[in-house]
Amino acid sequence: MKLKPILLIIVMLALASQIYALGIAPSHSDVIFEPGLEKTIQLKVINNDHKDFDAVVYAEGDLAEYITINEPMIKLAKDQDSRIISYKINLPQSLEKQGLHEARIIVREIPKEIKGGTTITANLAVASKLKVMVPYKGKYAEIKLFVTDFKQDKESNFAVEVTNLGTEDILEAKAVIDIYGPLNNKLETITSNKMSVKSKNKEMLIAKWTPKLRPGSYHAVATLIYDELNTKDEKSFTIGTLELEIVSISVTDFRLGGIAKFDILVENNWNTEIPNVFAETTVKDNKEKIYTQFKTASVNIPAFGKQELNAYWDTAKVIPGAYKFDIVLNYLGQKTEKIFDIMVEYDKITATLAGKAIAVEGEERPALLKSIYILIFLVAVLIVFNIAVYFKKIKR
């Protein structure tokens, strides 16, 4: 009884280790139905594991009776990366059902027998789909909406692929695209160009758009209107890049030797709440010596909102001077890092973004004195100049 779980584990491991050993391309082939159509389609069987194996090739599905496999048995050697096989389709004069018909071309490895013992082998198989579309009587279209990652205030476009699967031409088609926010509220509507689409053909409609909406996740619903008929497709998309911003840090009620509490203000510029945001903080000196590392509690930051994270530093053995405060935000599998220069004094800690000057009390006085000296010098020059002019007039 105990052997059954062990055997099951061995089989699962064998399947997992060989899941990518065999491949096939293309994964599917598309055909528009024509009465009596004959066509040969090639496939590539890929030997990813570079091993010797035999395989059987067969078809299954509602089109299997119209498919002939040229080589029902194939062999691949370990030095063969791949092998080309082919099958032939011979369609009847008609198919009763309109729409999509499918078949699968399967390549299945034949397990090898090992003399003198029992072996467990994984019966590997890969498949390529054959899709045959029987045109609908009259006018019938299907669409596919393509979206991009939009940027605020930059023109881009939606693309709508129109496939005419009807027996009649479409005289005029246009796409109307409605844009929805995270609360399923309609925000904007844009319209594509107009085109005609011949039977069994494809065309691409383009709807240009310059987003004025704020960064975030949105949803687009495209409605194709063609010759008084319509059909839809929809996709989600984003504007801008999801990234939390560390706005500032501050320390209040500080005394050297005590616990410094850093208030880290974080802003969410996205249109949905960002959950479980936390920060990892590190304090170093200019020689990269680490004084403390701290992980904050997690918070949820609302859409377009701000939230504080709190980090703590025991300054019992800290001397006044310049340090670096490194903050790494963690959220939704992403990280945002910012380094601040901090100046520790006896009764306060001041901070600025790394690379910018820290305003320290005592540095303002020399600058002020310098300005006064310059002003006195200019006044003295002006007085001397006026005196020289006065005496020159007297001599005349």
Secondary structure, DSSP 8 states (H G I E B T S, - for coil): -THHHHHHHHHHHHHHHTTTSEEEE-SEEEEE--TT-EEEEEEEEEETT---EEEEEEEEETTGGGEEES-SEEEE-TT-SEEEEEEEEE--S--SS-EEEEEEEEEEE-----TTS-------EEEEEEEEEE-BSS--EEEEEE---B-TT--EEEEEEEEE-BSS-EEEEEEEEEEE-TTS-EEEEEEEEEEEE-TT-EEEEEEEE---S-SEEEEEEEEEEETTEEEEEEEEEEES----EEEEEEE-S--TTSEEEEEEEEE--SSS-EEEEEEEEEEE-TT--EEEEEE---EEE-TT-EEEEEEEEE-TT--SEEEEEEEEEEETTEEEEEEEEEEE-SS-EEEEETTS----TTSHHHHHHHHHHHHHHHHHHHHHHHHHHHHHHHH-
